[in-house]
C-alpha cells in the first residue's frame, strides 16, 4: 500500500508541474514581403492586360504583359538573393504566371482579331491557355528534381512575349484574313512549344552579385538602346529567335 501511495503522489506532482508550466506561444507564420510584392506586380500587369484587351487597347495590353514579365523576372531572383524562398511564393508565382502569361495573352489575341476566324480562332486561343496551364503544372512537378539549368518546353513568359509582341507590332495596321491567320498560328504554336520537350536555357545560374567585365555592362546598355528604337518589333524578334532556337538546334542534331 505504501508503494502504491508514493506512486500516486508522484503522478499528482507531475500533473501539477505540467499545469504550472507556462504554455508556449505558437510560432508566428507569415510570408516574405519583397518577393511576393513583386509577384503581385506581375499579377496586376496580367490583370490590367485583360482589362485593356476588353477595352480594345491592345497596345496597352501588350505593354502590360511585358511589364508583368519584368516583375516576374525579378521576384525569383530577389528571393534567391535575399534567401526568402518559400513554398507559398512558388505557388503564388505559378498562379500569377497563369493569369499574366496564360489567360491574358489568349484573351488579348482573341479580342485583337483571332476571333474573326470563328471556331478556329477560339481553338487557337484555348490551345494557348490550356498549354500554359499544363506547362506551369509540369514545371511545379519537376521543380524538385530538376537542377534549374534548363527549361523543358518554352517558358510561359517567352510564349506570352510572342503573342503580345505580334499584337503590339501590328497595332494600327489594317486587319486582313492573312494577318489574323498569322496571329492564330503564332498563338497556337506558342502554346504547343510550351508543352514540347525542347530544352531552353533558364539563365538562373547567372550570379548577379558577382563581378563582371566592363564589356558586359556596356552590352546590356547597348541592348536597351537598341530596344528603344522600336520596342514592339525588336522584343517580338527576340522572342521569335529564342523560341525557334531549340527546334533549330534539334533539327541540326538530327541532320548531323
Rosetta blueprint (number, residue, H / E / L):
1 X L
2 X H
3 X H
4 X H
5 X H
6 X H
7 X H
8 X H
9 X H
10 X H
11 X H
12 X H
13 X H
14 X H
15 X H
16 X H
17 X H
18 X H
19 X H
20 X H
21 X L
22 X L
23 X L
24 X L
25 X L
26 X L
27 X L
28 X L
29 X L
30 X L
31 X L
32 X L
33 X H
34 X H
35 X H
36 X H
37 X H
38 X H
39 X H
40 X H
41 X H
42 X H
43 X H
44 X H
45 X H
46 X H
47 X H
48 X H
49 X H
50 X H
51 X H
52 X H
53 X H
54 X H
55 X H
56 X L
57 X L
58 X H
59 X H
60 X H
61 X H
62 X H
63 X H
64 X H
65 X H
66 X H
67 X H
68 X H
69 X H
70 X H
71 X H
72 X H
73 X H
74 X H
75 X H
76 X H
77 X H
78 X H
79 X H
80 X H
81 X H
82 X L
83 X L
84 X L
85 X L
86 X L
87 X H
88 X H
89 X H
90 X H
91 X H
92 X H
93 X H
94 X H
95 X H
96 X H
97 X H
98 X H
99 X H
100 X H
101 X H
102 X H
103 X H
104 X H
105 X H
106 X H
107 X H
108 X H
109 X H
110 X H
111 X H
112 X H
113 X L
114 X H
115 X H
116 X H
117 X H
118 X L
119 X H
120 X H
121 X H
122 X H
123 X H
124 X H
125 X H
126 X H
127 X H
128 X H
129 X H
130 X H
131 X H
132 X H
133 X H
134 X H
135 X H
136 X H
137 X H
138 X H
139 X H
140 X H
141 X H
142 X H
143 X L
144 X L
145 X L
146 X L
147 X L
148 X L
149 X L
150 X E
151 X E
152 X E
153 X L
154 X L
155 X L
156 X H
157 X H
158 X H
159 X H
160 X H
161 X H
162 X H
163 X H
164 X H
165 X H
166 X H
167 X H
168 X H
169 X H
170 X L
171 X L
172 X L
173 X L
174 X L
175 X L
176 X L
177 X H
178 X H
179 X H
180 X H
181 X H
182 X H
183 X H
184 X H
185 X H
186 X H
187 X H
188 X H
189 X H
190 X H
191 X H
192 X H
193 X H
194 X H
195 X L
196 X L
197 X L
198 X L
199 X E
200 X E
201 X E
202 X L
203 X L
204 X L
205 X L
206 X L
207 X L
208 X L
209 X L
210 X L
211 X L
212 X L
213 X L
214 X H
215 X H
216 X H
217 X H
218 X H
219 X H
220 X H
221 X H
222 X H
223 X H
224 X H
225 X H
226 X H
227 X H
228 X H
229 X H
230 X L
231 X H
232 X H
233 X H
234 X H
235 X H
236 X H
237 X H
238 X H
239 X H
240 X H
241 X H
242 X H
243 X H
244 X H
245 X H
246 X H
247 X H
248 X H
249 X H
250 X H
251 X H
252 X H
253 X H
254 X H
255 X H
256 X L
